[in-house]
Amino acid sequence: MAYFNNFPQMLYNFPIGGSDKVVVVRDITANVRVIKSVLENITLYDEYDIVDGESPEIVSNKVYETSDYHWVLMIVNQRFDYLADWPMTYDRLVQYCIDKYGNTTSIHHYEDSKFNVVNSDYPSAISIDNITYENRINESKRRIKIISKSLIQQITNELRTVMTPNG
């Protein structure tokens, strides 16, 4: 099932070239209302650790033997931004730090032994550089929930039914 194919259609007025043009578009706001209700009924998930360089399509293909369910992985894990919500490769992470901070080695903040942020003059303060800070955030995105292969067709059928007008 292509993700947007079963969203309800609606007419939308676009101002084009100085005049209004009515166009048929998909009501993408339907996912907020519908997906949540379907996914709340799933009580058991498997877990998967994303390997460096894997995209949602690759993970879907590994787990479900098709890349068609990449959108399910994103929604189940509440990841809506393909770039910001998915782990970066290490090389991309380094470039991200350089673009964001100018380098990777400058001190981002200080922590105590329990990982609490402290001032630099705190006894036994540990400096945390930019790459360490960003890498922690990046690594926290690796573990995702996976709907069991035996349930994936049922879930996508439910989504299709709920999202089809008069479904």
C-alpha positions as a Markdown table, in Angstrom:
| # | Residue | x | y | z |
|---|---|---|---|---|
| 1 | Met | 0.0 | 0.0 | 0.0 |
| 2 | Ala | 1.5 | 3.3 | -1.0 |
| 3 | Tyr | 1.2 | 5.5 | 2.0 |
| 4 | Phe | -0.9 | 8.4 | 0.6 |
| 5 | Asn | -3.0 | 6.4 | -1.8 |
| 6 | Asn | -5.8 | 5.8 | 0.6 |
| 7 | Phe | -6.0 | 9.2 | 2.2 |
| 8 | Pro | -9.3 | 11.0 | 1.5 |
| 9 | Gln | -9.3 | 13.5 | -1.3 |
| 10 | Met | -10.5 | 17.1 | -1.0 |
| 11 | Leu | -10.7 | 20.1 | -3.2 |
| 12 | Tyr | -8.3 | 22.9 | -2.4 |
| 13 | Asn | -8.1 | 26.4 | -3.9 |
| 14 | Phe | -4.6 | 27.4 | -5.1 |
| 15 | Pro | -3.8 | 31.0 | -6.2 |
| 16 | Ile | -1.9 | 30.3 | -9.5 |
| 17 | Gly | -0.9 | 33.0 | -11.9 |
| 18 | Gly | -3.1 | 35.6 | -10.4 |
| 19 | Ser | -6.3 | 33.5 | -10.4 |
| 20 | Asp | -7.6 | 30.7 | -8.3 |
| 21 | Lys | -7.4 | 27.2 | -9.4 |
| 22 | Val | -9.3 | 24.3 | -7.7 |
| 23 | Val | -7.2 | 21.2 | -7.4 |
| 24 | Val | -7.9 | 17.8 | -5.9 |
| 25 | Val | -5.4 | 17.0 | -3.2 |
| 26 | Arg | -5.0 | 14.3 | -0.5 |
| 27 | Asp | -6.0 | 15.2 | 3.0 |
| 28 | Ile | -2.7 | 14.5 | 4.8 |
| 29 | Thr | -4.1 | 15.6 | 8.1 |
| 30 | Ala | -6.0 | 12.4 | 8.3 |
| 31 | Asn | -2.9 | 10.5 | 9.5 |
| 32 | Val | -2.9 | 12.4 | 12.8 |
| 33 | Arg | -6.4 | 11.2 | 13.7 |
| 34 | Val | -6.3 | 7.8 | 12.2 |
| 35 | Ile | -2.8 | 6.3 | 12.7 |
| 36 | Lys | -2.9 | 6.9 | 16.4 |
| 37 | Ser | -6.1 | 5.0 | 16.9 |
| 38 | Val | -4.9 | 2.0 | 14.9 |
| 39 | Leu | -1.5 | 1.8 | 16.5 |
| 40 | Glu | -2.9 | 2.1 | 20.0 |
| 41 | Asn | -4.3 | -1.4 | 19.6 |
| 42 | Ile | -0.8 | -2.9 | 19.1 |
| 43 | Thr | 0.5 | -4.0 | 22.5 |
| 44 | Leu | 3.6 | -6.0 | 21.4 |
| 45 | Tyr | 6.4 | -4.8 | 19.3 |
| 46 | Asp | 9.8 | -6.3 | 18.4 |
| 47 | Glu | 12.8 | -4.1 | 18.6 |
| 48 | Tyr | 15.4 | -3.4 | 16.0 |
| 49 | Asp | 18.8 | -1.6 | 16.1 |
| 50 | Ile | 19.4 | 0.4 | 13.0 |
| 51 | Val | 22.8 | -0.3 | 11.5 |
| 52 | Asp | 24.9 | 2.7 | 10.3 |
| 53 | Gly | 23.8 | 3.6 | 6.8 |
| 54 | Glu | 20.4 | 1.8 | 6.8 |
| 55 | Ser | 17.4 | 3.8 | 5.5 |
| 56 | Pro | 13.8 | 3.1 | 6.5 |
| 57 | Glu | 13.5 | 1.3 | 3.1 |
| 58 | Ile | 16.4 | -1.0 | 3.8 |
| 59 | Val | 15.1 | -1.9 | 7.3 |
| 60 | Ser | 11.6 | -2.5 | 5.9 |
| 61 | Asn | 13.2 | -4.8 | 3.2 |
| 62 | Lys | 15.2 | -6.7 | 5.9 |
| 63 | Val | 12.2 | -7.1 | 8.2 |
| 64 | Tyr | 9.2 | -7.5 | 5.8 |
| 65 | Glu | 11.0 | -8.6 | 2.6 |
| 66 | Thr | 9.7 | -5.5 | 0.9 |
| 67 | Ser | 10.6 | -1.8 | 1.2 |
| 68 | Asp | 6.9 | -0.9 | 0.9 |
| 69 | Tyr | 6.4 | -0.6 | 4.7 |
| 70 | His | 9.1 | 2.0 | 5.3 |
| 71 | Trp | 6.3 | 4.5 | 6.2 |
| 72 | Val | 5.0 | 2.1 | 8.8 |
| 73 | Leu | 8.4 | 2.1 | 10.6 |
| 74 | Met | 8.4 | 5.9 | 10.6 |
| 75 | Ile | 4.9 | 6.2 | 11.9 |
| 76 | Val | 5.1 | 3.5 | 14.6 |
| 77 | Asn | 8.2 | 5.2 | 15.9 |
| 78 | Gln | 6.8 | 8.7 | 15.6 |
| 79 | Arg | 9.5 | 9.7 | 13.3 |
| 80 | Phe | 8.2 | 12.3 | 10.9 |
| 81 | Asp | 11.3 | 13.9 | 9.5 |
| 82 | Tyr | 13.3 | 11.4 | 7.4 |
| 83 | Leu | 16.5 | 13.3 | 8.0 |
| 84 | Ala | 16.3 | 14.6 | 11.5 |
| 85 | Asp | 14.6 | 11.6 | 13.1 |
| 86 | Trp | 16.7 | 8.8 | 11.6 |
| 87 | Pro | 20.3 | 8.1 | 12.7 |
| 88 | Met | 23.1 | 9.6 | 10.6 |
| 89 | Thr | 26.1 | 7.7 | 9.4 |
| 90 | Tyr | 29.2 | 8.6 | 11.3 |
| 91 | Asp | 30.7 | 10.6 | 8.4 |
| 92 | Arg | 27.5 | 12.6 | 8.0 |
| 93 | Leu | 27.4 | 13.2 | 11.8 |
| 94 | Val | 30.9 | 14.6 | 11.7 |
| 95 | Gln | 30.0 | 16.9 | 8.8 |
| 96 | Tyr | 26.8 | 17.9 | 10.6 |
| 97 | Cys | 28.9 | 18.9 | 13.7 |
| 98 | Ile | 31.3 | 20.9 | 11.5 |
| 99 | Asp | 28.4 | 22.7 | 9.8 |
| 100 | Lys | 26.7 | 23.4 | 13.1 |
| 101 | Tyr | 29.6 | 24.2 | 15.4 |
| 102 | Gly | 32.6 | 24.9 | 13.1 |
| 103 | Asn | 34.4 | 21.8 | 14.5 |
| 104 | Thr | 33.9 | 18.6 | 16.4 |
| 105 | Thr | 36.3 | 19.1 | 19.3 |
| 106 | Ser | 35.1 | 22.3 | 21.0 |
| 107 | Ile | 33.6 | 21.8 | 24.4 |
| 108 | His | 29.8 | 21.6 | 24.3 |
| 109 | His | 29.2 | 21.4 | 28.0 |
| 110 | Tyr | 30.4 | 19.8 | 31.2 |
| 111 | Glu | 29.0 | 16.9 | 33.2 |
| 112 | Asp | 29.4 | 15.1 | 36.5 |
| 113 | Ser | 29.9 | 11.4 | 36.8 |
| 114 | Lys | 26.1 | 10.9 | 36.7 |
| 115 | Phe | 25.8 | 12.7 | 33.3 |
| 116 | Asn | 24.2 | 15.8 | 34.9 |
| 117 | Val | 25.2 | 19.1 | 33.2 |
| 118 | Val | 27.4 | 21.2 | 35.6 |
| 119 | Asn | 29.6 | 24.3 | 35.5 |
| 120 | Ser | 33.2 | 23.9 | 34.3 |
| 121 | Asp | 34.5 | 24.7 | 37.9 |
| 122 | Tyr | 32.4 | 21.8 | 39.4 |
| 123 | Pro | 34.7 | 19.3 | 41.2 |
| 124 | Ser | 35.4 | 16.4 | 38.8 |
| 125 | Ala | 33.6 | 18.1 | 35.9 |
| 126 | Ile | 34.0 | 16.2 | 32.6 |
| 127 | Ser | 34.1 | 18.1 | 29.4 |
| 128 | Ile | 31.8 | 16.9 | 26.6 |
| 129 | Asp | 32.8 | 17.9 | 23.1 |
| 130 | Asn | 30.5 | 18.6 | 20.2 |
| 131 | Ile | 30.9 | 15.3 | 18.5 |
| 132 | Thr | 30.2 | 13.3 | 21.8 |
| 133 | Tyr | 27.1 | 15.4 | 22.5 |
| 134 | Glu | 25.7 | 15.0 | 19.0 |
| 135 | Asn | 26.7 | 11.3 | 18.8 |
| 136 | Arg | 24.7 | 10.6 | 21.9 |
| 137 | Ile | 21.6 | 12.1 | 20.3 |
| 138 | Asn | 22.3 | 10.2 | 17.1 |
| 139 | Glu | 22.7 | 6.9 | 18.8 |
| 140 | Ser | 19.5 | 7.4 | 20.8 |
| 141 | Lys | 17.7 | 7.1 | 17.4 |
| 142 | Arg | 19.0 | 3.6 | 16.6 |
| 143 | Arg | 16.6 | 1.4 | 18.5 |
| 144 | Ile | 13.1 | 1.3 | 16.9 |
| 145 | Lys | 9.9 | -0.6 | 17.4 |
| 146 | Ile | 8.9 | -3.1 | 14.7 |
| 147 | Ile | 5.4 | -4.5 | 14.1 |
| 148 | Ser | 5.6 | -8.2 | 13.8 |
| 149 | Lys | 5.8 | -9.5 | 10.3 |
| 150 | Ser | 2.7 | -11.6 | 11.0 |
| 151 | Leu | 0.7 | -8.4 | 11.9 |
| 152 | Ile | 1.9 | -6.0 | 9.2 |
| 153 | Gln | -0.7 | -6.9 | 6.6 |
| 154 | Gln | -3.5 | -6.7 | 9.2 |
| 155 | Ile | -2.3 | -3.2 | 10.4 |
| 156 | Thr | -2.0 | -1.9 | 6.8 |
| 157 | Asn | -5.4 | -3.2 | 6.0 |
| 158 | Glu | -6.8 | -1.5 | 9.0 |
| 159 | Leu | -5.1 | 1.7 | 8.0 |
| 160 | Arg | -6.5 | 1.4 | 4.5 |
| 161 | Thr | -10.0 | 0.8 | 5.8 |
| 162 | Val | -10.0 | 3.7 | 8.2 |
| 163 | Met | -8.4 | 6.1 | 5.8 |
| 164 | Thr | -10.7 | 5.4 | 2.9 |
| 165 | Pro | -13.6 | 7.8 | 2.7 |
| 166 | Asn | -16.7 | 6.1 | 4.0 |
| 167 | Gly | -14.4 | 3.2 | 5.0 |
